[in-house]
Amino acid sequence: MNPNRAKVQSNIRWLVVFLMIGMIIVICRYAWLQLVQGSELAERMRYQVGQDYLVQSPRGAIVDRNNRELAVSTMTKSLFVDPNHVENPEELAADLAPLTGKTVEDILDDISVGGGFSWIKRRMEQSEYEAIRTLIREKGYANCLGFRDEAKRYYPNDVLAANVIGFVGTDDKGLDGIEQALDKYIKGEVTESFLYTDRQSRPILESIFVRHGYQGDHCKTIQLTIDSAIQFIVEQELDRAMAENSPLSITCIVMDPKTGEVLAMGSRPSYNPNRFWDYGAEIWKNLAVSFIYEPGSTFKAVVAGAALQEGVVSPNQIFVDPGYVMVSGKKIQNWNGESFGTVTFTDVIKNSLNTGFALVGLDLGAEKLTDYAKKFGFGEVTGIELPGEEAGILFEPDYMVDSDIATMAIGQSIAVTPLQLVTAMSAIANDGVLLKPHIVKTIRNANGTIFSETKVEEVRRSIESATDKTLVSLLEQVVSSGGGGKAKVKGYRIAGKTGTAQKIREDGIGYQEGRYIASFCGFAPVENPRLALLVMIDDPYGNFYGGQIAAPVAGRIFSQIFRYMRIEPSDTPAANEDDEVPFDVGEGDAAGSSNYSSRSNQRNSEVEPQREIQTDPVDVPEGNTYVPNFLGKSIREAARLANEAGLKFESDGSGFAVEQSIEPNTIVEPGRAVKVYFAP
């Protein structure tokens, strides 16, 4: 064999061996990198050529029944810092401070957190974002500063319906109101994406085609039953009432009695949800569902309905009012401490006589009285779509004594929420049928389709239709010719009931001297109720009667809503004192009269009271007198009251008293002149 050829073949063999060894080394190295170190190297590569992004879609909107925006979200930029890559913290903090509105010390604290991420400022305004982006380009801060997209919540109407809507915290979490109750439906979707970026954090390669935004059914839109125009009317009148009466708070609810939809729900004081942190937590509360109080005489509408339904009383039944009755050693007297003499049950309702209702309650008994209260929705939450709703407080019938029954019948010793009361009045307006109240109309998916829609939900029948019609006619007379006269709107038939309740002490023992809750609750038009309305004024300064300060607020609200909703005036005139149910004394009426008198005499002969229970007590210093309430009285009756009080009486006009020159229960010197104005 040729030696050269043998040498070549030998070299080839060695070359093959070396190639095989090299290949084995490469395969082993490849296997090592892929199988052993693959995950670590891949993560390192991702960190070098791109970054993870948390992308948040905007929170779903909240709109009113006419799709006017009440709460909306927009995407904003939030600034963060990577402390590990900050070369000169003092310089960076000094550059950022004037652009972010933060102090240098605050920014240094953010940087000192360490690690790879720390927020500097979240949800910046567009001008702030533009200024900081320019700074990053000019100073080369791209390696340590960056932006992330976050949704920012805006409330375009500021305080309008704030206590209903609520607000959102920094992490897009609803913290009160509808924002909290329906957070799971409207909360924006957060998704994580990896983007390939250049050194300036700009997307490259296929990352420039990545789209972000709504995903499927996330970020739903909530449509409320609230009407922004009606809400504005209500809140405007609440502001006026706050200025006139200086109370601790005022609450108003407007409801459609045929559907249970809440058209307006407002409270004062209130807050601006765009800056909720500037207000105390107490002001955030929605008093319409969270405030419980003794309703006073407004609750008598429920008691009257129960008594009529059970046949305990009839509209023309005769009562002899002695001015007060003794029940279990407790004295229950009328608001003015006076006797109204021989009256009908219609007069008892019109004049809100505590004596009459106390004894009617005793005739009903503990079990039936409590049962009807529950039938009208008291003692349990209504289930409205709002957080923080209270159930109120009712007696346990088995533990009630006569004084408990009597005080419950005049609206004391129980606790209700404003929403419960207006819902019960809506049942009276709705032919005696109680409906579940709602404040959410529809929930729509991100693509506009309906996710859910609230239907009219009947809870139960509270009283029979025939009974309800009788009750409605009696409540109409309260407004047309009784204590609720200041809620009148010319041309419209309105039914309702006023209330003035002394406030319970904070320790729950007894009542606070000189502290009251004035209210009016009613509905209109009587012939076809479209609105049920409650106005509750907590602890007003000066005049505290519901008929004097709450009824006028209700009347102004009714009047404006009638115009807004284009509700035509009534075809038939409102009832007046001459329209009472024809009187026909039968056996039942005579028995009722006798029963009332015997009860009164029996209780008047009992021991002196342990405490007095009256809706509107008056403490007159010795040597002085007080001004009676002349409203609704004829000239003859008013003159008699003035003479008994030792006052000089002056009249203007004819008919029935509609206004007086000195407020009722004002303490004056004997002989003081009081002028009373009368109208047909």
MIVO-721744 format. One record per residue (C-alpha): residue in one letter; y, z, x. Coordinates in steps of 0.2 Angstrom, whole numbers, plus 2048, in hexadecimal, padded with zeros to 3 digits. Last residue first. Example, Ala and Ser with C-alpha at 12.3 -4.5 7.8 and 13.67 -1.06 7.14 Angstrom:
MIVO-721744
S7FB824844/A7EA82783E/
This chain:
MIVO-721744
P9878FF5D4/A9919065E2/F9979185E6/Y9A191F5F5/V9A29325F8/K9B193A5FF/V9AF94C605/A9BE958605/R9BB96960E/G9BD978602/P9B098260B/E9B098061E/V9A4973625/I99297162C/T98C95F62B/N97C95E621/P97F94D61B/E98C943625/I99E94461F/S9A8935617/Q99993160B/E990920608/V9859185FB/A9879245EC/F98291C5DC/G98B9135CE/S99E9135CF/G9AC9115DC/D9B491E5E7/S9B29315E5/E9BA9415EB/F9B29525EB/K9B99625F2/L9AB96C5F9/G9A497D5F4/A9929785F7/E98E97A5E4/N99D96F5E0/A9989625EC/L9879615E4/R98E9605D3/A99A9525D7/A98C9495DF/E98194A5CF/R98F9455C4/I9949365CF/S9819305D0/K9779345DF/G96F9285EB/L97792F5FA/F98093F5F7/N978949605/P98095A604/V98D960610/Y98B971617/T993982614/N99C98E61F/G99F9A161E/E98E9A6626/P988998631/V97D98A629/D96C986630/V966976628/P953971629/D94E95F627/T93C95D624/Q93896E61F/I92A97B623/E93098D624/R92699A62D/Q91C9A9629/P9229A7617/E9259B660C/V9169BC601/E9119B25F2/S91A9B15E1/N9229A05E6/R91099A5E8/Q90B99E5D6/N91B9985CE/S91A9885D7/R9079855D3/S90B9895C1/S91997D5C0/Y90F96F5C8/N9009725BD/S90B9725AD/S9139615B2/G90295A5B6/A8FB95F5A6/A90A95859D/D9079475A6/G8F49475A3/E8F794A591/G90393D58F/V91693C592/D91C92A592/F92A92559D/P92D9135A0/V92B90F5B3/E93C9105BB/D9489015BB/D95890B5B8/E9589125C9/N9579015D1/A94A8F45D5/A94F8E55DF/P9548D65D6/T9478C85D2/D9478B75DB/S9488BF5EC/P9528B85F9/E94A8AA603/I9418AD614/R9488A1621/M93F8AA62F/Y94F8AC639/R9598B162A/F94C8BD624/I94A8C4636/Q95D8C8637/S95D8D1626/F94E8DB62A/I9548E063B/R9658E6633/G95C8F0626/A9508F8632/V95E8FE63C/P96790562D/A95690E628/A955917638/I96691F639/Q96A926627/G95992561E/G95092C62D/Y95B93B62E/F960941640/N973940640/G97A947650/Y970941660/P96093965C/D94F941661/D94393265F/I948924654/M93A91B64C/V93C90A644/L92D90263B/L92C8F1633/A9208E7628/L9258D5626/R91F8C761B/P91C8D060B/N91C8C55FB/E9248CD5EC/V9298DC5F6/P9338D2603/A9318DC60E/F9298EB616/G92D8FD61A/C92D90B627/F93C91562B/S93E922638/A94793163F/I93F93D64B/Y94794E64D/R94D95B659/G958969652/E94D977656/Q93C97165E/Y92D975653/G91F981653/I911983660/G90C973668/D911978679/E91D96967A/R92596F66A/I92396465B/K931959655/Q93895B644/A93594C639/T94194162F/G939933626/T93E92461C/K93291A610/G93190760C/A9338F9600/I93F8EB602/R9448DE5F4/Y9518D25FB/G9628CC5F4/K96C8D85FE/V9638E060C/K95F8F2609/A9598FE618/K968909614/G96190E603/G95191660B/G955927602/G9539205F1/S95A9125E6/S9549015EC/V94C9085FC/V9429165F4/Q94090B5E5/E9368FF5EE/L92A90C5F4/L9269105E2/S9238FE5DD/V9188FC5ED/L90E90B5E7/T90B9045D6/K9058F45DE/D8F98FD5E9/T8F19065DB/A8ED8F65D3/S8E68EE5E3/E8DB8FD5E7/I8DE9085F6/S8DA907609/R8CF8F8609/R8C78F661A/V8C98EF62B/E8CD8DD627/E8CF8D2637/V8DA8C3636/K8D48B8645/T8D98B8657/E8D58A8661/S8CA8A7670/F8C889B67F/I8D288D677/T8D487D682/G8E487B68C/N8DC87769D/A8DF8886A4/N8D6890695/R8E0896686/I8E08A867F/T8E78A966D/K8F18B4662/V8F28C466C/I8FC8D2663/H8EF8D7656/P8EF8E5649/K8DF8E763F/L8E18E562D/L8E28F361F/V8E18EC60D/G8EB8F5600/D8F38E55F9/N8FA8E060A/A90B8E9609/I9018F9608/A8F68F4616/S9068F0620/M90C90161D/A8FC908625/T8FE8FC634/V911901636/L90B913637/Q8FC910643/L90890664F/P91591464F/T907920654/V90192F64A/A90094264B/I8FC94E63D/S90496063A/Q912958630/G912948625/I917951614/A90595160E/M8FF95761F/T90A96661C/A90296A60C/I8F0968611/D8F3972621/S8FB980616/D8EC98060A/V8E0983618/M8D7975622/Y8C897862D/D8BB96E623/P8C8960622/E8C995D634/F8DB959637/L8E294963E/I8E994564F/G8EF934656/A8E392765E/E8EE92266D/E8EF911674/G8F1910687/P8ED8FE689/L8F18F067D/E8E68E3674/I8E78ED663/G8D88F865F/T8E0902651/V8DC91265A/E8D592064E/G8DC92F644/F8E7924638/G8E1913632/F8E5913620/K8D491861B/K8D5926628/A8E492D61F/Y8DB92B60E/D8CC935615/T8D894361B/L8E094560A/K8CF944601/E8C795160C/A8D595D60C/G8D995D5FA/L8E29515EE/D8E995E5E3/L8F09675F3/G8F79575F9/V9009555E8/L9079665EB/A90E9635FC/F9159525F6/G91F95A5E8/T9269675F2/N92A95C600/L9359515F5/S9389405FD/N94693C5F1/K93F92B5EC/I92D9315ED/V9309415E2/D93B9375D6/T92C92B5D3/F92293B5D0/T92D93F5C2/V93B94C5C3/T94095D5BB/G94B9675C7/F9509605D7/S94F9715E0/E9599735F0/G954976602/N95C966608/W94C95E60F/N941966601/Q938977605/I92797C60B/K92698F60E/K916995616/G90C9A4610/S8FD99A60C/V90898D603/M9189935FB/V9229865F2/Y9359805F4/G9429785EA/P93B97D5D9/D93796B5D4/V93096A5C3/F92595A5C3/I92294D5B5/Q91593F5B8/N91E92E5B6/P9179265C5/S90592E5C3/V8FD93C5CC/V8EC9425D1/G8E49325CB/E8DA9305DC/Q8E391F5E0/L8F49265DB/A8F29355E6/A8EB92B5F5/G8FA91E5F4/A90692D5F3/V8FF935602/V90092460C/A912922607/K91593460B/F91193061E/T92392961F/S92993B61B/G92494362B/P91C938638/E917946644/Y91693E655/I90B934661/F91292866E/S90591C676/V90490D66B/A917909666/L91D914675/N917906681/K918910691/W9229086A0/I93091569D/E9259236A2/A92091B6B2/G93291C6B8/Y93C90D6BC/D9429036CB/W9308FE6CF/F92F8F36BF/R93B8E76C7/N9368D66BF/P92F8E16B1/N9418E66AC/Y9408F76A3/S9418FF692/P94A90E68A/R94790867C/S938901674/G9338F166D/M9258E9663/A9288D865A/L91D8CC650/V90D8D7650/E9008CD646/G8F68D7639/T8F48C762F/K8FC8CA61E/P9068D9624/D90F8CF631/M9158DD63C/V9268E2644/I9268F264F/C9348FC654/T93590B660/I945915665/S946922673/L94F932679/P95C92F66C/S96F92A670/N97392665D/E97F91865E/A97B91166F/M96991266D/A96A90A65B/R9738FB663/D9668F9670/L9598FA663/E9628ED659/Q9618E1667/E94F8E566B/V94A8E1659/I9548D0658/F94D8CB669/Q93B8CF664/I93E8C4654/A9448B665F/S9368B866B/D9288B865E/I91A8C3663/T9098BD65E/L9058BB670/Q8FE8AC679/I8F48B0689/T8F18A2695/K8E18A269F/C8E18A26B2/H8CF89E6B5/D8C58926A9/G8C18856B6/Q8CB8876C7/Y8DE8866C7/G8E68826D7/H8E187B6E8/R8DD86A6EF/V8D5866700/F8DA855706/I8E385A716/S8D486471B/E8CA85471E/L8D285272F/I8E285D732/P8EB86B728/R8FA872731/S8F988373A/Q90587D747/R8F887C754/D8EE870749/T8E487573A/Y8D2874733/L8D287D723/F8C588971C/S8C788E70A/E8C589F701/T8C98A06EE/V8D48AC6E4/E8D58A86D2/G8E58AF6C9/K8E38BD6BC/I8E68B76AB/Y8D58BB6A2/K8D08CA6AC/D8E18D16AB/L8E18D2698/A8E58E4695/Q8EF8E66A5/E8FB8D76A3/I8FB8DA691/G9038EB694/D9028F46A5/L8FC8F16B7/G8F68E06B8/K8EF8DC6C9/D8F68CD6D3/D8F58D76E3/T9078DC6E3/G9078E46D2/V9098DB6C1/F9138E06B2/G9128E66A0/I9148D9692/V9168E5683/N9218F268B/A92C8E3692/A92E8DB681/L93F8D4687/V9448DD697/D9458CE6A3/N9448BE698/P93D8B46A6/Y9308C06AB/Y92A8B96BC/R9198BD6C5/K9178B66D7/A9078AD6DC/E9028AE6EF/D9018A06FC/R8FF8A670E/F90B8A471C/G9098A672F/L9108AF73E/C9088B274F/N9048A1757/A91189874C/Y91F8A3754/G92689475E/K93889A75D/E93F88B755/R93088674A/I92D898744/L93F89B741/T94088B736/R93189272C/I93A8A372A/A94989B722/E93F890717/Y93589F711/E9448AA70E/S94C89C703/Q93C8996F9/E93C8AC6F4/M92E8B66FC/R91E8BC6F4/R9188C8702/K9218CD711/I91B8D2722/W9088D471E/S8FC8D872D/F8EE8CE734/G8E58CC745/G8E38DE74A/G8F18E974D/V8FB8F4740/S9098F474D/I90F8E4746/D9138EB735/D91B8FA73D/L9268EF747/I92B8E6737/D9308F672F/E93A8FB73E/V9448EB73F/T9498EE72D/K9448E271F/G94F8D6716/T9438C871B/L94E8BC724/P9598CA72C/A94A8D3733/L9408C4739/D9498C1749/A94B8D374E/A9388D674A/L9338C8755/E93E8CD763/E9378DF762/P9258DA761/N9258CE770/E9158C6773/V90E8C6762/H8FC8BE762/N8F28CE75E/P8FE8D3751/D8FA8C4746/V9098C473A/F90A8C0727/L9178B871C/S9138B5709/K9188A4702/T91A8A26EF/M91089A6E1/T91889C6D0/S9138A86C1/V9198A96AF/A91C8B76A3/L9258B6692/E9258A3690/R92989C67F/N918895677/N91E898665/R9128A7663/D9198AE674/V9138A9685/I90A8B2693/A9058A76A2/G8F68A76AC/R8F78AD6BE/P8FA8A06CB/S8EB89A6D6/Q8E88A46E6/V8E189C6F6/L8DA8A7704/Y8DA89C713/D8CE89D722/Q8D4895732/G8D288673D/V8CE87E74E/Q8CC88E759/Y8C689A74C/R8B988D746/M8B388A757/R8B189D75A/E8A789E74A/A89C88F74F/L89A897760/E8948A7759/S88889F74C/G880894759/Q87D8A0767/V86B8A2765/L86589375C/Q872886760/L87888C771/W867891777/A85E882770/Y86B877779/R868880789/C85587F787/I85786C783/V863869792/I85787379E/I848869798/M85185979A/G85685E7AB/I8448627B0/M83F8527A8/L84C8497B2/F8478527C2/V83584E7BF/V83983B7BB/L84483A7CB/W8368427D5/R82A8357CE/I8368277D2/N83882D7E3/S82682D7E6/Q82581B7DF/V8328167EB/K82A81E7FA/A8198157F5/R8228057F4/N82A807805/P81980C80D/N8117FC806/M800800800/
